Amino acid sequence: MGAPLKTLHEGVAEEHLEELTRLTDTAGGQVVDVVRQRLDAPHPRFYIGKGKADELRECVAAVEADLVIFDDELTPAQGKALEDLIGVRVLDRAELILDIFATRARTGEAKMQVELAQLQYLLPRLKRMWTHLSRIRGGVGLRGPGETQLETDRRMISRRIADLRKKLESVIQARAIQRQSREGNFRVAFVGYTNAGKSSLLRALSDSDLFVEDRLFATLDSSTRSVDLGEGFEALVTDTVGFIRKLPHHLVASFRSTLAEAREADLLAHVIDTSHAGWEEQKRVVEDVLEDLDLGDRPQVLIFNKIDRLTHAEEEALSRRIRAFNTTPAVFLSALRPDTLA
């Protein structure tokens, strides 16, 4: 379900929906229909208008869908109201991203980070999930005010959040010790939009066997490799988790230990998928996230990747444009073409 504001350019709005389709595919779902509405402002009850919500319900019934995914974040009340009206599970973009992260986390650290983000997202939405449970009545062995299942779950989740934060703090300290052992080395962190080719580039530069897949969020765990710079110099290059538009803030916060590698780097290498029609917006999204992480003022180089997908004329035009209007150093290459990596 796409419900962008009318101020958003139509082409950009469609690109957002295409990305939501890719996210759904990555999560293992299949898109059977798309419903759209342009909004002046989100409606308090359903996010979309009541008429469009009724249309969405009819569409779900017609195609026998068992899940509705909104491209924008819903409040707990909006999610519950929509589920009550439509009769199927309703997710928003943030919850879908969290689900993808949960399925793709490989290390213990990544799994803890994802679980923390999921629980922080879930906590204010528990009421929506437990409305069918009623208050325990008094009786023999159950005298007193009693408590709801909701209250019990809130306490359990709050304790688990505190436990995860404590464990992740230990991971952060261990990573800090690791980074101290690397002092004296020139450190580079690859940052960029998801699927920009960061892992492929690091694998090509380091001649290593890094996991690479042409899917969103193939990499959740940071990996560091030594890269030969020539003339006796080398750098330690770290591949970090990719960013995406409308990335949940608590998810970024949960991955603080992973993104600390970027904070400690001497240089941020912003990898951009040059072949993507919306690379400029993706570039802005990454820059905004870096600002949120207080990394916007770090030394950077722009790496325009995937030039193998451009014609020679397109590559030349892009190069002239970037060098004319951009002050940040930029290089143009393809992780799949060794001749561009020298």
C-alpha positions in Angstrom: 0.0 0.0 0.0 1.6 3.2 -1.2 0.3 6.4 0.4 2.8 9.2 -0.2 2.2 12.8 0.4 1.2 14.8 -2.7 4.4 16.9 -2.3 6.5 13.8 -3.2 7.3 13.6 -6.9 5.3 10.9 -8.6 8.4 9.2 -10.0 10.0 9.0 -6.6 6.8 7.7 -5.1 6.7 4.8 -7.6 10.4 4.1 -6.9 9.6 3.8 -3.2 6.9 1.2 -4.1 9.3 -0.7 -6.4 11.7 -0.9 -3.5 8.9 -2.1 -1.2 8.3 -4.9 -3.7 11.9 -5.9 -3.6 11.8 -5.8 0.2 8.8 -8.1 0.2 10.5 -10.5 -2.2 13.6 -10.5 0.1 11.3 -11.4 3.0 9.9 -14.3 1.0 6.6 -12.7 0.1 4.8 -12.3 -3.2 3.1 -9.0 -4.2 -0.3 -9.8 -5.8 -1.6 -6.2 -6.1 -0.7 -2.6 -5.3 -3.1 0.1 -4.0 -2.2 3.8 -4.1 -3.4 7.0 -2.6 -1.8 10.5 -2.6 -2.4 12.2 0.7 -2.3 15.9 1.8 -1.5 14.5 5.2 -1.9 11.1 6.9 -5.3 10.4 8.4 -5.4 9.8 12.2 -7.4 6.6 12.1 -6.3 4.5 9.1 -3.4 6.6 7.8 -5.3 6.5 4.5 -8.8 7.8 4.0 -11.8 5.7 5.1 -13.0 5.2 1.5 -9.5 4.0 0.4 -9.4 1.7 3.5 -12.7 0.2 2.4 -11.3 -0.2 -1.1 -8.2 -1.9 0.3 -10.4 -4.3 2.2 -12.3 -5.3 -0.9 -9.0 -5.7 -2.9 -7.6 -8.0 -0.2 -10.7 -10.1 -0.3 -10.7 -10.2 -4.2 -7.1 -11.4 -4.5 -7.2 -13.5 -1.3 -4.2 -11.7 0.2 -3.2 -12.7 3.7 -0.9 -9.7 4.4 -1.0 -6.0 3.7 2.2 -4.0 3.8 2.3 -0.2 4.0 5.3 1.8 2.7 5.1 4.2 5.6 5.3 3.6 9.4 2.0 3.2 11.1 1.1 4.1 14.6 0.0 1.2 16.9 -3.5 2.6 16.8 -3.5 2.8 13.0 -2.2 -0.7 12.6 -4.9 -2.1 14.9 -7.7 -0.1 13.2 -6.6 -1.4 9.8 -6.4 -5.0 10.9 -9.9 -4.8 12.5 -11.3 -3.4 9.3 -9.5 -5.5 6.7 -9.3 -8.8 8.7 -5.7 -9.7 7.8 -2.2 -8.9 9.3 -1.0 -5.4 8.5 2.7 -4.6 8.5 4.5 -1.3 7.8 7.8 -0.8 6.1 9.7 -0.6 9.4 8.4 -4.0 10.5 9.1 -5.6 7.2 12.7 -4.4 7.3 13.0 -5.8 10.9 11.7 -9.1 9.6 14.3 -9.2 6.9 17.1 -8.4 9.3 15.9 -11.2 11.6 16.1 -13.8 8.8 19.5 -12.6 7.5 21.4 -12.1 10.8 24.1 -14.7 11.0 26.4 -13.9 14.0 25.3 -13.8 17.6 26.0 -10.1 17.7 23.7 -9.4 14.7 21.0 -11.6 16.1 21.1 -9.6 19.4 21.0 -6.3 17.6 18.0 -7.4 15.5 16.2 -8.8 18.5 16.7 -5.5 20.4 15.3 -3.5 17.6 12.3 -5.8 17.2 11.5 -5.6 20.9 11.8 -1.8 20.9 9.4 -1.7 18.0 7.0 -4.3 19.6 6.8 -2.7 23.1 4.3 0.1 22.2 2.3 -2.2 20.0 1.7 -5.0 22.5 -1.9 -3.8 23.2 -2.7 -4.4 19.5 -1.5 -8.0 19.8 -3.2 -8.9 23.1 -6.6 -7.2 22.9 -8.2 -10.7 23.0 -6.9 -11.4 26.5 -9.0 -10.1 29.4 -8.0 -9.3 33.0 -7.5 -12.3 35.3 -10.4 -12.5 37.7 -9.9 -13.0 41.5 -10.4 -16.3 43.1 -8.8 -18.9 45.3 -5.1 -18.4 44.9 -5.7 -15.5 42.6 -6.9 -12.8 45.0 -5.8 -9.3 44.7 -5.9 -6.9 41.8 -4.4 -9.4 39.3 -2.7 -8.2 36.1 -3.2 -8.4 32.4 -1.1 -10.6 30.1 -0.2 -7.3 28.5 1.4 -6.0 31.7 3.3 -9.3 32.2 4.6 -9.2 28.6 5.6 -5.5 29.0 7.8 -6.4 32.0 9.3 -9.4 30.3 10.2 -7.5 27.2 11.6 -4.6 29.2 13.8 -7.0 31.1 14.9 -8.6 27.8 15.7 -5.2 26.3 17.8 -4.3 29.4 19.6 -7.7 29.1 20.4 -7.3 25.4 21.7 -3.7 25.9 24.0 -5.0 28.6 25.3 -7.8 26.4 25.8 -5.5 23.4 27.7 -3.1 25.6 30.1 -5.9 26.3 30.4 -6.5 22.5 31.1 -2.7 22.0 33.9 -2.9 24.6 35.4 -6.0 22.9 35.2 -4.3 19.5 37.0 -1.2 21.0 39.8 -3.5 22.2 40.0 -5.0 18.7 40.2 -1.5 17.2 43.0 -0.5 19.6 45.0 -3.5 18.3 44.6 -2.0 14.8 45.9 1.5 15.7 48.6 2.5 13.3 46.8 1.0 10.4 44.9 3.2 7.9 41.3 2.3 8.3 38.5 2.7 5.7 34.8 2.0 6.2 32.5 1.2 3.3 29.1 2.9 3.7 26.3 3.1 1.3 22.8 2.2 0.3 21.8 -1.5 0.6 22.8 -3.5 -2.5 25.2 -0.8 -3.8 27.9 -3.4 -4.1 30.0 -2.8 -1.0 30.6 -6.5 -0.3 31.4 -7.2 -3.9 33.9 -4.4 -4.0 35.7 -5.4 -0.8 35.8 -9.0 -2.0 37.4 -7.9 -5.3 39.9 -5.5 -3.6 41.0 -8.0 -0.9 40.7 -11.2 -3.1 38.7 -12.8 -0.2 35.7 -15.0 0.0 33.2 -12.6 1.4 29.5 -13.5 1.1 27.9 -11.6 -1.8 24.3 -11.8 -3.0 22.3 -9.5 -5.3 19.6 -8.9 -2.6 18.7 -6.1 -0.2 20.5 -6.5 3.1 22.7 -9.4 2.2 25.3 -8.0 4.7 24.4 -7.4 8.3 27.7 -8.2 10.0 30.7 -6.0 9.5 33.7 -7.7 7.9 37.3 -6.3 7.8 39.9 -7.2 5.2 43.4 -6.0 4.4 43.6 -4.3 1.1 47.0 -3.7 -0.7 47.3 -0.1 -1.8 50.6 -0.6 -3.6 54.1 0.6 -2.9 54.2 -1.2 0.5 51.0 0.5 1.8 47.9 -1.3 2.9 44.5 -0.4 4.5 42.1 -2.2 6.7 38.7 -1.9 5.0 35.4 -2.7 6.7 32.1 -3.5 5.0 29.2 -2.2 7.0 25.4 -2.8 7.0 23.7 -1.0 4.1 21.2 1.9 4.7 17.8 2.3 3.2 15.2 5.1 3.0 12.8 5.2 6.0 15.2 3.1 8.0 13.8 2.7 11.6 15.8 4.8 14.0 15.9 2.2 16.7 17.3 -0.3 14.2 20.2 2.1 13.5 20.7 2.5 17.2 20.7 -1.3 17.8 23.5 -1.6 15.2 25.7 0.9 17.1 28.4 -1.6 17.7 28.6 -2.5 14.0 28.5 1.1 12.9 31.2 2.0 15.4 33.7 0.7 12.8 32.6 3.6 10.6 33.0 6.0 13.5 36.6 4.9 14.1 37.6 4.9 10.4 40.1 7.4 9.0 38.1 7.6 5.8 34.5 6.8 4.8 34.1 5.4 1.3 30.5 6.0 0.2 29.7 3.4 -2.3 27.0 4.3 -4.8 25.1 2.2 -7.3 25.7 4.3 -10.4 23.4 2.2 -12.5 20.4 2.8 -10.3 18.0 5.4 -11.6 17.5 6.9 -8.1 21.1 6.9 -7.1 20.9 10.6 -6.2 18.1 10.1 -3.7 19.9 7.0 -2.3 23.0 9.1 -1.9 21.0 11.7 0.1 19.5 9.0 2.3 23.0 7.7 3.2 24.2 11.3 3.9 21.2 11.9 6.2 21.9 8.7 8.2 25.5 9.6 8.5 24.4 13.0 9.9 22.2 11.2 12.4 25.2 9.2 13.5 27.3 12.4 13.8 29.5 11.1 10.9 28.6 13.7 8.3 31.8 15.7 8.8 34.2 12.7 8.5 36.6 12.6 5.5 34.9 10.9 2.6 35.4 9.6 -0.9 32.6 8.8 -3.3 32.9 5.5 -5.1 30.6 5.3 -8.1 30.3 1.5 -8.5 28.7 -0.6 -11.3 29.9 1.5 -14.2 29.9 -1.7 -16.2 26.2 -1.2 -16.5 26.6 2.2 -18.2 27.5 3.0 -21.7 30.8 4.8 -22.3 28.9 8.0 -23.1 26.8 7.7 -19.9 29.9 7.2 -17.8 31.7 10.2 -19.4 28.7 12.4 -18.8 28.3 11.3 -15.2 32.0 11.8 -14.5 31.9 15.4 -15.9 28.8 16.2 -14.0 30.2 14.9 -10.7 33.5 16.6 -11.0 31.9 19.9 -12.0 29.3 20.1 -9.1 30.8 18.0 -6.3 33.7 18.9 -4.0 34.1 15.4 -2.5 36.8 13.3 -4.2 35.2 10.7 -6.5 36.3 7.6 -8.3 34.4 5.5 -10.9 34.8 1.8 -11.1 33.1 -1.6 -11.2 33.7 -4.4 -8.7 33.4 -6.8 -11.7 36.0 -5.1 -13.8 39.6 -5.6 -12.4 40.9 -3.0 -14.9 38.9 -0.2 -13.0 40.3 -1.2 -9.6 44.0 -0.5 -10.2 
